[in-house]
Every structure is written in C-alpha cells, then in structure tokens.
Amino acid sequence: MSPYEQVIAELEKLNISYDMVEHPAVYTTDKADEYIKGKTGIRTKSLFLTNRKKNAFYLVFMDDDKRLDMKHFAEIVGEKHVKFAAEELLMEKLGLKPGFVSIFGLLNNKEKDVQVYFEKEIVGDVPLTFHPNDNTKTLFVKMDDLVKFMNDLGFEYHVIEL
C-alpha cells in the first residue's frame, strides 16, 4: 500500500470526510497554493523541528503566510534552541522526505515521540490543508477530524500562540 493509500485507509476507517485536489508534485506551500486557489481552507505550513540534542521532536502547523519565530517556539517548549530536523530524522521519525511533511506522517511514528503543535489562529471550523504523505495531492480536513485522527493514533496536541 502506498503512503497515500495508507492515509486514505486510515481516514476511511475513522469515517473522516475530506476534500482532495490532485496536482503536479510540489515542494513548497506557495507552489501547492497555486493548485487550490478558490477552495475554502486554511493553507497550512508543516514544520518538523528538533532540539540541539536531537532527542525531542516537534511537528508544528501554522498558517503558511506566517514565519515561525524559532526562538519564541523554543521558549514555548522549554528548549534553549530548536532547528529544522535533518532529512534523515524526518525519514526516521515520520517516514517522509522534505516537501512531504504533514500531520499524516504521524502514521509512521511508532515511538509516539513527536509532539504536535497547532498555531492558535488556524484552529477552528475552517478545513486545514495537508499533503496525504504524497505531494501530488492536497487534502482539506476539519480540525475536529484531525483530532479524531490524532487520538486514534495515540497523539496529543497543543494549541499555542506563535
């Protein structure tokens, strides 16, 4: 089963509805946005971060128009410093390559050692956008359904002001 098929199987198992747009492969939110113009949803930026010791891992979701203040986020999570995780760590922890980072990578985190954070401003009734572990598709999923997905996998999440 492909990574995309695994995501869809999980969503269907949980009776989670979604809207999907297929498009050419994209590696940035700016490029993905070109293909989903006119659709209602919050365009999310998905960031995979780690601490200096590479023993704490953070999956951060925010509006793709914003820029993450790494120092502020480090303070929120009680670290002196956070940085983008290396490609090898992204593959090891989420089974994903750069350009594919999404909430659905949690399906591959068997250790349950990735902490999940949502920017407060994107949490609500408007669907959020994510690649389904395949950067040729964008899914629109409501927050309530994402919570159901995370709970089923055994993940908690935090809502923070960035």
Stockholm file with secondary structure:
# STOCKHOLM 1.0

chainA/1-162         MSPYEQVIAELEKLNISYDMVEHPAVYTTDKADEYIKGKTGIRTKSLFLTNRKKNAFYLVFMDDDKRLDMKHFAEIVGEKHVKFAAEELLMEKLGLKPGFVSIFGLLNNKEKDVQVYFEKEIVGDVPLTFHPNDNTKTLFVKMDDLVKFMNDLGFEYHVIEL
#=GR chainA/1-162 SS CCHHHHHHHHHHHTTCCCEEEECSCCSSHHHHHHHSTTSCSBCEEEEEEEETTSCCEEEEEEETTSCCCHHHHHHHTTCSCEEECCHHHHHHHHSCCTTCCCGGGGGGCTTCCEEEEEEGGGCSSSCEEECCSSTTEEEEECHHHHHHHHHHHTCCEEEECC
#=GC SS_cons         CCHHHHHHHHHHHTTCCCEEEECSCCSSHHHHHHHSTTSCSBCEEEEEEEETTSCCEEEEEEETTSCCCHHHHHHHTTCSCEEECCHHHHHHHHSCCTTCCCGGGGGGCTTCCEEEEEEGGGCSSSCEEECCSSTTEEEEECHHHHHHHHHHHTCCEEEECC
//
